[in-house]
Amino acid sequence: SKDAEASGGGLAETLQIGTYFALWYLFNIAYNIYNKQALNVLSYPWTIATIQMATGIFYFVPMWLLKLRKAPKLSMSDLKTLFPIALCHTGVHVGAVIALGAGAVSFAHIVKASEPVVTCLMNYLFLGQVLPLPVYMTLLPIIGGVAIASMKELSFTVLALASAMLSNVSSSARGVLSKKTMSGKAIGENLDAQNLYAVLTAMATLVLIPLMLAFEGTGFFSAFKDVIAAGDFTNKSLAVLLGLGGASYYAYNEVAFLALGKVNPVTHAVGNTIKRVVIIVASVIAFKTPMSTGSIIGSSIAIAGTLLYSLAMNAAK
């Protein structure tokens, strides 16, 4: 009886994890497609990034108000601690959105695969962390693969490369700041991983609004009307496209927390690597974006390198 119960519980957990991973991939693919479609008709990445970031507020605030999730309680000191991390969170998102608008989705994700290189450098410079040699060796295929893919990428633009690297630097800086400012320090009440992400989302939205107005002003609204006047979209269909981009962005991050909290680091590393491959393949199919042979080879080497890096890091830990 106990064996049967354990077997049934194991099967249920496996199905739950499988569902989380499937939703993580599905929402991520949806986000990249909706985002690119919106950027193709409205070349206002700062405004679109702000809309996407703000969309999450309409999810977690009702959750807090209806007491479906405990609301975090933060002091002004806590908010000051979180503010630099929120700035980095802003850079991660807006850099990725600009990259997706400036080039192919596949190229943005190839460059994003080089994030471990930036992370190792920042950890050394700011935390004094020296990693074992095998970890550093795995950076070589990442650097080489991204270099090959960049040289052979048919849709290469300097803006796409630079903004994707901005996203990488911001992501690594967010990790370093989190370690330096939050390690061993109790911040607020009810600040679990999901609520932390919600708070960072709200703070990043407040950061993005003035930046959006500074870089793009209110031109988005006249551009929106022009797209409607051209007849390709209605007010409703274009608004729905923007809303779906924001909803899928928050949903994939929310589900990612649930998925990654259920698996060990190795499974996480493999799942994250497969996710990047799936997104690249899905975007190539959805947008019929051609990839040269060199770009395919380079991206394969870089993504394989990120997997080796994750496995080497886990072994070092």
Backbone bond lengths (Angstrom), bond angles and torsions (degrees), N, CA, C in turn:
res aa  C-N    CA-C-N  psi(-1)  N-CA   C-N-CA  omega(-1)  CA-C   N-CA-C  phi
1 S - - - 1.460 - - 1.526 110.82 -
2 K 1.356 115.38 -44.74 1.458 119.33 179.41 1.528 111.35 -65.23
3 D 1.352 115.73 -40.07 1.467 119.91 178.74 1.523 110.57 -62.24
4 A 1.327 116.65 -42.61 1.465 121.12 -179.99 1.523 110.47 -64.29
5 E 1.343 115.72 -39.43 1.469 120.27 -179.92 1.528 110.20 -66.08
6 A 1.336 116.26 -42.47 1.469 121.15 179.42 1.517 111.15 -64.81
7 S 1.365 114.83 -40.87 1.461 119.99 178.84 1.526 111.00 -63.33
8 G 1.347 114.87 -42.97 1.462 119.42 179.26 1.514 111.71 -65.00
9 G 1.365 116.55 -39.45 1.464 121.05 178.24 1.517 111.47 -66.01
10 G 1.351 116.40 -39.90 1.461 120.83 178.58 1.506 111.92 -64.32
11 L 1.344 116.30 -41.23 1.466 120.69 178.68 1.525 110.42 -64.76
12 A 1.333 116.23 -42.20 1.472 120.69 -179.84 1.524 110.78 -62.59
13 E 1.345 116.44 -41.27 1.466 120.10 -179.89 1.525 110.89 -67.73
14 T 1.351 116.03 -39.59 1.462 120.26 177.85 1.528 110.87 -61.55
15 L 1.343 116.16 -43.23 1.458 120.38 177.85 1.524 111.30 -64.11
16 Q 1.340 115.72 -38.80 1.464 119.93 179.28 1.529 110.96 -64.04
17 I 1.334 116.51 -46.02 1.462 120.87 179.08 1.527 110.25 -63.23
18 G 1.338 116.47 -43.14 1.458 120.80 178.24 1.520 111.78 -59.89
19 T 1.331 116.04 -39.67 1.467 120.71 178.58 1.527 110.74 -65.71
20 Y 1.338 116.19 -43.08 1.468 119.95 178.58 1.528 111.11 -60.13
21 F 1.339 116.22 -45.65 1.463 119.84 -179.27 1.533 111.29 -65.39
22 A 1.335 116.19 -41.55 1.467 119.95 178.83 1.532 110.97 -61.25
23 L 1.346 116.10 -43.48 1.467 120.03 178.98 1.523 111.16 -68.26
24 W 1.326 117.20 -37.36 1.469 122.11 177.81 1.532 109.41 -58.74
25 Y 1.325 116.26 -49.04 1.466 120.70 179.64 1.526 110.85 -65.94
26 L 1.333 116.78 -44.51 1.460 121.55 -176.85 1.526 111.27 -61.78
27 F 1.341 116.95 -48.88 1.466 120.57 -179.75 1.526 110.95 -65.63
28 N 1.346 116.93 -35.45 1.461 120.58 179.70 1.525 111.34 -67.13
29 I 1.328 115.74 -43.59 1.469 120.03 176.92 1.525 109.63 -62.66
30 A 1.347 116.12 -45.48 1.465 120.74 -179.70 1.521 110.35 -59.64
31 Y 1.329 117.03 -43.85 1.466 120.37 -179.52 1.525 111.06 -60.04
32 N 1.324 116.88 -48.29 1.462 119.98 -177.79 1.527 111.92 -62.81
33 I 1.322 116.62 -37.68 1.470 120.10 179.64 1.528 111.08 -72.00
34 Y 1.342 117.43 -48.92 1.469 120.31 179.11 1.525 110.82 -61.42
35 N 1.328 116.31 -41.18 1.460 121.58 -178.66 1.528 110.43 -62.42
36 K 1.320 116.51 -48.14 1.466 120.46 -178.64 1.528 111.17 -65.66
37 Q 1.328 117.10 -39.28 1.468 120.32 177.58 1.523 110.79 -61.22
38 A 1.326 116.76 -43.41 1.470 120.63 179.42 1.527 110.99 -65.50
39 L 1.339 116.81 -42.56 1.463 120.66 -179.11 1.528 112.08 -68.70
40 N 1.330 116.59 -27.16 1.470 120.13 178.08 1.527 112.16 -67.44
41 V 1.337 116.98 -30.32 1.477 120.04 -178.13 1.524 112.22 -103.48
42 L 1.335 117.57 -22.05 1.465 121.90 179.38 1.529 108.38 -130.30
43 S 1.315 116.77 100.91 1.456 120.83 -175.72 1.529 110.55 -84.59
44 Y 1.326 114.19 62.16 1.468 121.55 179.84 1.534 108.50 -132.21
45 P 1.345 116.57 72.79 1.466 119.87 -173.26 1.530 114.17 -61.74
46 W 1.340 117.82 -35.94 1.464 119.93 -179.64 1.526 110.45 -65.56
47 T 1.331 116.72 -42.15 1.460 120.41 -179.78 1.528 110.81 -68.20
48 I 1.332 115.83 -43.45 1.466 119.97 -179.76 1.526 110.21 -65.06
49 A 1.330 117.26 -40.03 1.474 120.78 177.44 1.529 110.59 -61.94
50 T 1.330 116.48 -38.63 1.468 120.74 179.30 1.523 111.21 -66.64
51 I 1.333 116.53 -43.25 1.471 121.13 178.37 1.524 109.99 -60.63
52 Q 1.328 116.20 -44.53 1.470 120.77 -179.01 1.521 111.17 -64.09
53 M 1.327 116.98 -42.80 1.459 120.35 -179.83 1.527 110.51 -65.47
54 A 1.332 115.84 -41.86 1.468 120.63 -177.03 1.523 112.23 -69.36
55 T 1.324 117.41 -26.46 1.466 120.53 -177.74 1.524 112.00 -57.97
56 G 1.317 117.01 -35.71 1.460 120.72 -179.40 1.517 113.40 -59.97
57 I 1.348 116.77 -27.86 1.465 121.24 -179.41 1.530 110.49 -61.23
58 F 1.346 115.95 -34.26 1.469 120.31 -179.06 1.537 111.64 -74.48
59 Y 1.329 115.85 -5.40 1.467 120.49 175.83 1.530 111.27 -99.02
60 F 1.340 116.45 -53.89 1.467 117.18 -171.23 1.532 113.79 -83.15
61 V 1.320 118.64 -26.78 1.467 118.86 178.18 1.533 111.42 -65.01
62 P 1.359 119.77 -47.61 1.475 118.68 174.40 1.536 112.98 -59.55
63 M 1.347 116.34 -34.83 1.468 119.72 177.22 1.527 110.51 -59.98
64 W 1.331 116.04 -41.33 1.469 120.60 179.00 1.522 110.93 -70.10
65 L 1.337 116.58 -44.60 1.467 120.31 -176.86 1.525 112.05 -65.08
66 L 1.341 116.22 -36.76 1.464 120.84 -179.70 1.530 111.95 -85.91
67 K 1.340 115.21 2.11 1.472 121.81 179.19 1.530 113.20 60.13
68 L 1.355 115.62 28.29 1.457 120.43 173.31 1.532 109.80 -77.82
69 R 1.312 114.51 -18.36 1.470 121.54 175.47 1.524 106.66 -145.30
70 K 1.317 116.66 138.18 1.462 119.93 -179.62 1.526 110.30 -65.08
71 A 1.326 115.60 128.04 1.462 120.09 -179.92 1.532 110.06 -75.07
72 P 1.342 117.56 140.14 1.468 119.63 178.53 1.527 110.76 -71.92
73 K 1.313 115.97 149.06 1.463 121.52 175.87 1.522 107.57 -118.60
74 L 1.344 115.24 115.50 1.457 120.36 -173.46 1.520 110.87 -125.42
75 S 1.319 116.06 140.60 1.459 121.46 174.97 1.526 109.16 -88.84
76 M 1.328 116.63 171.10 1.467 120.41 177.07 1.533 110.33 -61.98
77 S 1.327 116.40 -35.57 1.466 120.63 177.50 1.530 110.93 -63.60
78 D 1.331 116.47 -39.99 1.469 121.13 177.86 1.528 110.48 -62.51
79 L 1.337 115.71 -42.97 1.468 120.39 -179.09 1.528 111.15 -65.23
80 K 1.343 116.53 -36.76 1.463 120.03 176.88 1.528 110.80 -64.58
81 T 1.328 116.16 -37.30 1.469 121.05 177.88 1.520 110.76 -65.04
82 L 1.329 116.03 -39.88 1.463 121.01 -176.08 1.530 113.15 -81.11
83 F 1.336 117.56 -18.95 1.469 119.64 -172.80 1.536 113.78 -59.70
84 P 1.353 120.22 -46.75 1.475 118.87 177.97 1.532 112.23 -60.96
85 I 1.330 116.42 -35.26 1.470 120.07 178.18 1.526 109.43 -67.08
86 A 1.342 116.84 -38.15 1.467 120.85 177.45 1.529 111.36 -64.93
87 L 1.340 116.94 -36.26 1.465 120.39 176.05 1.529 110.80 -61.00
88 C 1.326 115.59 -43.41 1.469 120.26 178.07 1.527 110.23 -65.44
89 H 1.326 116.24 -39.92 1.468 121.41 177.84 1.525 109.91 -59.38
90 T 1.328 116.19 -39.15 1.465 121.87 176.99 1.528 110.25 -61.97
91 G 1.338 116.14 -45.88 1.463 120.69 -179.34 1.515 112.85 -63.66
92 V 1.332 116.56 -37.74 1.475 121.14 178.56 1.527 109.45 -57.68
93 H 1.336 115.08 -48.58 1.462 119.24 -174.05 1.527 112.44 -74.01
94 V 1.325 117.11 -49.66 1.464 118.95 -174.97 1.533 110.73 -67.63
95 G 1.333 117.13 -34.03 1.463 119.72 176.40 1.519 111.73 -62.26
96 A 1.334 116.25 -42.74 1.467 120.97 179.47 1.523 111.19 -66.29
97 V 1.337 116.89 -40.12 1.471 120.22 -179.34 1.525 110.49 -65.89
98 I 1.330 117.49 -44.19 1.466 120.54 178.54 1.530 110.18 -61.85
99 A 1.332 116.39 -41.37 1.465 120.94 179.40 1.523 111.26 -62.34
100 L 1.331 116.79 -42.19 1.467 120.51 179.67 1.526 111.04 -66.65
101 G 1.329 117.10 -32.08 1.458 119.98 178.49 1.517 112.74 -76.89
102 A 1.347 116.61 -31.72 1.462 120.87 -174.94 1.526 114.18 -85.33
103 G 1.326 117.17 -18.21 1.466 119.76 -178.31 1.510 110.78 -151.19
104 A 1.327 115.73 -167.02 1.463 120.58 -179.94 1.524 110.54 -73.56
105 V 1.327 115.97 150.03 1.473 121.36 176.89 1.520 109.72 -58.20
106 S 1.333 115.80 -41.87 1.467 120.57 -178.15 1.524 110.96 -60.28
107 F 1.343 117.36 -42.59 1.466 120.25 -178.26 1.522 110.90 -66.58
108 A 1.334 117.40 -40.72 1.471 120.79 178.77 1.524 110.52 -58.01
109 H 1.326 117.06 -40.71 1.461 120.34 -178.19 1.525 112.07 -76.68
110 I 1.319 117.44 -26.73 1.467 119.78 174.33 1.531 109.48 -65.43
111 V 1.345 116.39 -45.89 1.463 120.41 179.15 1.529 110.35 -66.19
112 K 1.346 116.72 -38.49 1.464 120.70 178.92 1.531 111.52 -61.25
113 A 1.332 116.22 -23.77 1.470 120.12 179.08 1.523 111.60 -66.76
114 S 1.342 117.52 -15.83 1.469 120.29 -178.40 1.530 112.31 -86.78
115 E 1.315 117.89 7.04 1.468 121.24 -178.83 1.536 113.61 -55.52
116 P 1.365 119.62 -37.92 1.474 118.58 179.14 1.525 114.07 -57.08
117 V 1.334 117.40 -30.68 1.465 120.54 179.75 1.532 109.64 -64.26
118 V 1.329 115.74 -46.23 1.469 121.46 179.66 1.536 109.92 -65.34
119 T 1.325 116.21 -40.30 1.469 121.15 -179.09 1.526 110.93 -61.27
120 C 1.332 116.66 -45.89 1.474 120.37 179.20 1.526 110.85 -60.64
121 L 1.330 116.72 -42.82 1.466 121.15 -179.09 1.529 110.83 -64.09
122 M 1.328 116.69 -45.92 1.468 120.29 -178.32 1.531 111.88 -68.35
123 N 1.315 116.58 -39.19 1.459 119.51 177.90 1.525 111.39 -62.02
124 Y 1.329 116.14 -35.50 1.467 120.22 178.17 1.532 111.38 -71.87
125 L 1.345 116.10 -45.44 1.460 120.63 -175.93 1.528 112.78 -69.14
126 F 1.337 117.25 -40.41 1.464 120.25 -171.44 1.530 114.23 -105.28
127 L 1.317 116.72 -22.65 1.472 119.33 -179.86 1.518 112.30 -114.65
128 G 1.350 116.24 -7.92 1.456 120.34 -178.74 1.516 113.30 67.52
129 Q 1.328 116.43 24.00 1.466 121.03 -175.82 1.533 110.74 -83.99
130 V 1.318 116.10 120.62 1.469 121.67 176.39 1.524 107.16 -109.47
131 L 1.318 116.03 122.91 1.460 121.57 -175.57 1.527 110.75 -98.14
132 P 1.336 118.08 160.82 1.465 120.99 177.83 1.537 111.52 -60.83
133 L 1.323 115.75 154.18 1.464 121.70 -177.61 1.530 113.24 -55.16
134 P 1.354 119.67 -42.10 1.473 118.97 -179.37 1.535 113.27 -57.11
135 V 1.335 116.52 -31.87 1.472 119.36 178.60 1.522 109.70 -66.30
136 Y 1.340 116.18 -46.42 1.471 119.69 -179.79 1.532 111.43 -65.93
137 M 1.309 117.26 -32.28 1.472 120.61 178.98 1.531 111.38 -63.51
138 T 1.339 115.98 -32.95 1.474 118.52 -179.64 1.522 112.15 -70.62
139 L 1.345 117.25 -13.98 1.465 119.79 178.29 1.531 111.57 -73.72
140 L 1.334 116.46 -23.15 1.471 120.17 -177.15 1.539 112.08 -62.45
141 P 1.359 119.26 -49.11 1.464 117.58 177.72 1.532 112.70 -65.62
142 I 1.330 117.26 -28.75 1.471 118.91 177.37 1.520 110.14 -65.94
143 I 1.334 116.54 -49.67 1.473 121.24 -179.64 1.527 110.52 -62.28
144 G 1.338 115.29 -47.01 1.471 119.71 -179.21 1.518 112.23 -63.92
145 G 1.326 116.11 -43.36 1.464 119.89 -178.96 1.510 112.71 -63.79
146 V 1.334 116.98 -44.18 1.475 120.59 178.81 1.527 109.99 -65.28
147 A 1.332 117.13 -38.60 1.467 120.57 178.86 1.530 111.06 -62.86
148 I 1.338 116.62 -46.03 1.475 121.05 178.94 1.527 110.14 -62.31
149 A 1.339 116.15 -46.68 1.464 119.91 -178.69 1.524 111.65 -62.97
150 S 1.339 117.43 -37.93 1.464 121.19 -179.83 1.527 111.20 -66.83
151 M 1.329 116.19 -40.29 1.467 120.18 -179.30 1.523 111.39 -68.42
152 K 1.332 116.33 -33.79 1.459 120.53 -174.81 1.538 113.24 -100.12
153 E 1.350 117.66 -2.49 1.456 120.88 -176.92 1.530 110.73 -69.47
154 L 1.337 116.22 125.51 1.463 121.56 -177.16 1.523 111.95 -70.84
155 S 1.329 117.11 -28.29 1.469 120.39 -177.64 1.526 111.56 -106.14
156 F 1.346 116.96 27.14 1.464 121.10 -176.60 1.522 111.58 -64.28
157 T 1.347 115.51 133.22 1.471 121.43 169.50 1.525 107.16 -138.71
158 V 1.318 115.76 148.41 1.466 120.74 179.58 1.523 109.53 -63.09
159 L 1.342 117.00 -38.28 1.469 120.72 -179.48 1.525 111.24 -62.19
160 A 1.335 116.89 -42.51 1.471 120.36 179.12 1.522 110.70 -62.67
161 L 1.340 116.44 -43.22 1.463 120.80 179.23 1.525 111.13 -64.83
162 A 1.347 116.30 -47.60 1.464 120.95 -176.45 1.527 111.76 -65.00
163 S 1.331 117.39 -43.01 1.462 120.13 -177.45 1.524 111.55 -72.13
164 A 1.341 117.88 -34.31 1.463 120.29 175.10 1.528 110.26 -65.64
165 M 1.333 116.09 -36.89 1.465 119.75 176.94 1.530 110.95 -70.11
166 L 1.346 117.10 -33.64 1.471 120.59 173.98 1.530 109.61 -59.53
167 S 1.319 116.11 -42.35 1.463 121.21 177.94 1.530 110.39 -62.46
168 N 1.333 116.41 -42.00 1.469 120.90 178.33 1.527 111.96 -62.44
169 V 1.335 115.28 -48.53 1.472 120.59 -179.35 1.528 110.45 -61.52
170 S 1.328 116.39 -42.68 1.468 120.93 -179.79 1.528 110.98 -64.45
171 S 1.332 116.31 -40.50 1.459 120.67 179.51 1.533 110.89 -64.54
172 S 1.330 115.71 -43.79 1.470 119.52 179.09 1.525 110.85 -66.44
173 A 1.326 116.50 -41.49 1.465 121.04 178.80 1.526 110.58 -63.83
174 R 1.321 116.68 -37.12 1.467 120.73 177.47 1.531 110.33 -60.95
175 G 1.335 116.18 -41.97 1.457 120.48 178.24 1.522 112.54 -65.29
176 V 1.342 115.97 -43.16 1.472 120.72 179.84 1.524 110.26 -64.46
177 L 1.336 116.72 -46.21 1.468 120.56 -179.45 1.528 111.22 -63.73
178 S 1.330 115.95 -38.28 1.464 119.68 178.51 1.521 110.61 -61.19
179 K 1.351 116.11 -41.79 1.465 120.33 179.54 1.534 111.38 -66.64
180 K 1.351 115.77 -41.64 1.458 120.00 -175.22 1.529 112.32 -73.53
181 T 1.333 116.80 -38.77 1.465 119.58 -171.89 1.524 114.07 -98.04
182 M 1.339 117.19 -24.21 1.462 118.94 -173.01 1.519 114.04 -113.06
183 S 1.334 117.72 -11.53 1.464 120.53 -177.15 1.528 110.94 -63.37
184 G 1.340 115.35 120.47 1.455 121.14 178.07 1.514 114.87 70.02
185 K 1.341 116.17 11.96 1.458 120.26 -177.95 1.517 109.98 -115.62
186 A 1.320 116.23 126.46 1.467 120.36 178.54 1.524 108.85 -78.67
187 I 1.326 115.74 123.36 1.467 120.51 -179.36 1.521 108.90 -117.94
188 G 1.317 116.04 114.94 1.455 121.16 175.47 1.526 113.62 60.97
189 E 1.330 113.69 -166.62 1.462 121.81 176.84 1.527 108.85 -121.29
190 N 1.329 115.02 148.59 1.477 122.01 177.53 1.527 112.64 60.41
191 L 1.343 117.50 28.86 1.461 119.63 -178.12 1.525 109.64 -97.31
192 D 1.360 115.34 70.19 1.459 119.38 174.54 1.532 108.19 -78.99
193 A 1.330 117.44 -177.23 1.467 121.40 -174.74 1.530 112.13 -59.53
194 Q 1.337 116.91 -41.78 1.460 119.60 -178.01 1.523 111.94 -70.18
195 N 1.334 116.85 -39.80 1.462 119.81 177.78 1.525 111.77 -69.93
196 L 1.336 116.47 -34.47 1.465 119.74 175.96 1.521 109.60 -61.02
197 Y 1.337 116.34 -44.56 1.464 119.87 178.96 1.527 110.41 -62.57
198 A 1.340 117.04 -38.82 1.467 121.25 179.26 1.529 110.98 -64.22
199 V 1.337 117.09 -44.16 1.465 121.11 179.96 1.529 110.39 -64.03
200 L 1.334 116.84 -43.63 1.467 120.65 177.95 1.526 110.80 -62.33
201 T 1.333 116.68 -36.33 1.466 121.10 177.81 1.526 110.91 -63.64
202 A 1.336 116.70 -45.28 1.469 120.74 179.49 1.527 110.90 -63.74
203 M 1.337 116.79 -43.23 1.465 120.57 -179.76 1.530 111.08 -67.61
204 A 1.324 116.65 -40.14 1.466 120.40 179.34 1.531 110.64 -64.84
205 T 1.331 117.41 -35.45 1.468 120.86 177.34 1.523 110.24 -61.62
206 L 1.329 116.83 -43.30 1.468 121.40 179.33 1.532 110.89 -65.59
207 V 1.325 117.28 -32.59 1.468 121.43 176.98 1.532 110.16 -71.65
208 L 1.338 116.31 -40.76 1.461 120.98 -174.31 1.529 113.54 -70.13
209 I 1.318 117.67 -33.82 1.475 119.98 -175.12 1.535 112.47 -57.06
210 P 1.345 120.03 -52.82 1.468 118.49 177.64 1.527 113.32 -65.91
211 L 1.338 117.24 -34.48 1.468 120.03 177.54 1.526 110.88 -65.22
212 M 1.327 115.98 -41.63 1.469 121.43 177.13 1.523 110.59 -58.17
213 L 1.329 116.81 -46.61 1.474 121.49 -179.18 1.527 111.07 -66.99
214 A 1.332 116.50 -35.30 1.466 120.11 -179.97 1.532 111.70 -68.97
215 F 1.341 116.73 -42.09 1.467 120.57 -176.13 1.526 113.37 -84.26
216 E 1.321 117.27 -36.39 1.475 119.75 -171.94 1.521 114.24 -125.31
217 G 1.327 117.76 -7.15 1.455 120.62 179.44 1.525 111.51 58.66
218 T 1.326 115.23 -139.69 1.467 120.48 179.53 1.526 111.15 -109.60
219 G 1.330 115.99 19.21 1.471 120.23 -177.91 1.511 113.45 -62.24
220 F 1.330 116.30 -23.18 1.464 120.94 -179.82 1.527 111.39 -56.57
221 F 1.337 117.23 -39.18 1.465 120.93 -174.38 1.533 112.19 -69.53
222 S 1.342 116.69 -39.14 1.467 119.24 176.32 1.528 110.50 -70.43
223 A 1.346 116.40 -35.77 1.469 119.99 176.96 1.523 110.08 -65.01
224 F 1.330 116.63 -39.36 1.471 122.22 177.14 1.525 109.79 -57.31
225 K 1.345 116.34 -46.74 1.477 121.06 -179.88 1.529 111.19 -64.40
226 D 1.343 116.66 -37.12 1.475 120.57 179.35 1.520 111.61 -64.68
227 V 1.338 116.25 -40.04 1.469 121.05 178.47 1.526 109.87 -63.42
228 I 1.330 116.86 -41.43 1.463 121.45 178.63 1.522 109.95 -65.00
229 A 1.342 115.88 -42.55 1.473 120.78 -178.93 1.528 111.47 -64.15
230 A 1.347 115.73 -30.38 1.479 119.54 179.72 1.524 111.47 -69.19
231 G 1.311 117.50 -18.71 1.467 121.59 174.86 1.510 115.91 91.55
232 D 1.332 118.04 0.26 1.469 120.07 -179.73 1.529 112.12 -76.89
233 F 1.323 116.09 -28.30 1.459 121.61 -179.37 1.521 109.64 -134.68
234 T 1.323 115.54 157.62 1.459 121.18 167.24 1.527 107.22 -99.80
235 N 1.326 116.66 168.46 1.471 119.84 176.62 1.524 110.73 -54.20
236 K 1.331 114.89 -43.56 1.458 120.23 -176.53 1.521 111.67 -67.87
237 S 1.333 117.05 -46.60 1.471 119.81 -175.40 1.528 111.88 -66.38
238 L 1.341 117.15 -37.33 1.469 119.74 179.54 1.536 110.29 -72.26
239 A 1.335 116.39 -39.37 1.466 119.86 176.94 1.521 110.85 -64.07
240 V 1.337 116.20 -39.40 1.468 120.90 178.35 1.529 110.21 -64.43
241 L 1.340 117.37 -40.77 1.465 121.32 178.45 1.526 110.59 -59.76
242 L 1.330 116.45 -46.01 1.465 120.56 179.07 1.536 111.01 -65.12
243 G 1.331 115.46 -40.64 1.464 120.09 179.20 1.512 112.17 -64.98
244 L 1.339 116.86 -40.55 1.464 120.65 179.08 1.525 111.26 -65.67
245 G 1.338 116.12 -35.20 1.462 119.67 176.92 1.522 111.01 -61.87
246 G 1.343 116.09 -45.20 1.457 120.57 179.19 1.514 112.67 -67.82
247 A 1.343 116.15 -43.10 1.471 120.67 -178.60 1.523 111.28 -64.45
248 S 1.340 117.26 -43.19 1.464 120.61 -178.95 1.528 111.04 -70.39
249 Y 1.345 116.68 -30.09 1.475 120.21 177.25 1.524 110.28 -63.96
250 Y 1.323 116.61 -49.55 1.466 118.85 -179.19 1.526 110.88 -69.89
251 A 1.335 116.27 -37.73 1.470 120.23 -177.36 1.524 111.28 -62.81
252 Y 1.335 117.74 -42.14 1.468 117.88 -176.34 1.528 110.99 -69.92
253 N 1.338 116.80 -32.57 1.464 118.82 176.48 1.523 111.47 -70.96
254 E 1.327 116.56 -38.78 1.458 121.19 178.84 1.536 110.55 -63.89
255 V 1.327 116.89 -47.42 1.461 121.28 -179.58 1.529 110.82 -67.32
256 A 1.341 116.49 -32.83 1.469 120.12 178.82 1.522 110.49 -59.34
257 F 1.348 116.99 -41.39 1.459 120.20 177.66 1.525 110.76 -60.80
258 L 1.323 116.00 -42.52 1.465 120.32 -179.10 1.527 110.60 -66.06
259 A 1.340 116.15 -43.11 1.466 120.81 -178.28 1.523 111.52 -66.55
260 L 1.339 116.30 -47.64 1.465 120.51 -174.42 1.526 112.13 -72.27
261 G 1.334 116.11 -22.98 1.454 119.35 177.08 1.515 113.21 -74.98
262 K 1.339 116.58 -10.98 1.470 121.24 -176.22 1.525 113.40 -102.98
263 V 1.342 116.86 -8.00 1.470 118.75 -173.50 1.524 110.69 -124.28
264 N 1.334 115.29 164.42 1.461 120.03 177.46 1.539 109.91 -81.26
265 P 1.342 117.92 165.03 1.471 121.01 -175.31 1.525 114.60 -57.39
266 V 1.335 117.98 -34.77 1.469 120.17 -179.03 1.530 110.12 -66.71
267 T 1.337 115.98 -45.62 1.471 119.82 177.34 1.523 110.43 -61.00
268 H 1.336 115.45 -39.66 1.466 120.56 176.89 1.522 110.40 -59.11
269 A 1.335 116.92 -46.38 1.465 121.64 -178.18 1.524 110.99 -62.07
270 V 1.319 116.71 -45.71 1.468 120.95 179.53 1.524 109.96 -64.68
271 G 1.342 116.09 -45.06 1.464 120.39 -179.42 1.511 112.27 -61.59
272 N 1.331 116.94 -40.45 1.459 121.33 -179.77 1.525 110.95 -67.25
273 T 1.336 116.26 -37.10 1.467 120.79 178.53 1.530 110.69 -67.25
274 I 1.320 115.86 -46.13 1.466 120.28 179.25 1.527 110.13 -61.97
275 K 1.336 115.97 -38.62 1.474 121.06 179.34 1.523 110.54 -56.65
276 R 1.340 117.06 -45.12 1.466 120.30 -178.48 1.528 110.92 -64.63
277 V 1.319 116.49 -40.06 1.475 120.54 177.60 1.524 110.54 -63.22
278 V 1.335 115.94 -45.23 1.468 121.12 -179.31 1.524 110.81 -60.59
279 I 1.344 117.30 -42.82 1.467 120.74 -179.57 1.520 110.92 -64.62
280 I 1.344 116.72 -43.42 1.466 120.29 179.77 1.531 110.52 -61.51
281 V 1.330 116.46 -46.89 1.471 120.57 -179.89 1.529 110.72 -63.53
282 A 1.335 116.62 -44.40 1.467 121.09 -178.87 1.520 111.08 -63.32
283 S 1.339 117.33 -40.27 1.469 120.28 -179.11 1.526 111.55 -69.41
284 V 1.328 116.57 -37.62 1.476 120.44 177.78 1.527 110.23 -62.58
285 I 1.347 115.95 -41.37 1.473 120.75 178.81 1.527 110.69 -69.47
286 A 1.341 116.85 -45.61 1.470 120.82 -175.20 1.518 112.33 -66.00
287 F 1.336 117.41 -40.91 1.463 120.38 -175.03 1.526 113.06 -105.61
288 K 1.358 115.94 2.58 1.469 120.87 -179.61 1.534 110.82 51.84
289 T 1.341 114.95 41.46 1.461 120.87 179.76 1.524 109.49 -82.53
290 P 1.326 118.10 119.14 1.469 118.55 -179.58 1.527 111.27 -72.91
291 M 1.321 116.31 141.83 1.466 122.32 173.96 1.519 108.14 -120.73
292 S 1.326 116.06 128.80 1.462 119.59 178.52 1.524 109.48 -69.80
293 T 1.329 115.10 163.43 1.465 120.02 178.04 1.527 110.70 -59.56
294 G 1.338 115.83 -40.89 1.460 120.51 178.96 1.512 112.11 -62.96
295 S 1.328 116.01 -38.98 1.468 120.68 179.12 1.530 110.95 -65.96
296 I 1.328 116.07 -40.75 1.471 120.52 178.55 1.525 110.58 -64.32
297 I 1.353 116.00 -44.45 1.467 120.28 179.61 1.529 110.28 -63.94
298 G 1.334 116.33 -46.56 1.462 121.12 -179.20 1.516 112.56 -61.66
299 S 1.331 116.13 -44.59 1.468 119.65 -179.21 1.532 110.53 -66.53
300 S 1.322 116.88 -37.02 1.471 120.43 178.77 1.531 110.87 -63.70
301 I 1.343 116.23 -42.61 1.468 120.95 179.21 1.531 110.28 -64.52
302 A 1.346 116.01 -44.63 1.468 120.69 -177.74 1.530 111.44 -64.31
303 I 1.324 116.30 -44.27 1.470 120.10 -177.99 1.522 110.73 -68.84
304 A 1.333 116.73 -38.19 1.467 120.09 175.16 1.529 109.88 -62.36
305 G 1.331 116.05 -37.79 1.465 121.01 177.93 1.519 112.08 -63.06
306 T 1.353 117.61 -39.21 1.468 120.32 178.89 1.525 110.93 -65.51
307 L 1.323 116.62 -35.57 1.466 120.13 177.09 1.528 110.03 -65.98
308 L 1.336 116.32 -46.56 1.468 120.20 178.63 1.524 110.95 -61.11
309 Y 1.330 116.83 -39.03 1.465 121.56 178.46 1.531 110.10 -60.98
310 S 1.325 116.88 -47.60 1.461 120.60 -179.15 1.522 111.21 -61.75
311 L 1.326 116.00 -42.67 1.470 119.86 179.67 1.523 110.94 -67.14
312 A 1.329 117.26 -39.39 1.472 120.81 179.44 1.534 110.49 -67.10
313 M 1.336 117.03 -38.65 1.464 121.39 178.12 1.530 110.47 -63.69
314 N 1.317 115.43 -43.14 1.476 119.08 179.57 1.517 110.97 -64.87
315 A 1.326 116.59 -38.45 1.465 120.66 178.12 1.531 110.52 -65.38
316 A 1.349 116.34 -38.42 1.469 120.89 179.95 1.521 110.58 -66.20
317 K 1.332 115.91 -37.53 1.467 119.58 -179.77 1.534 111.36 -69.50
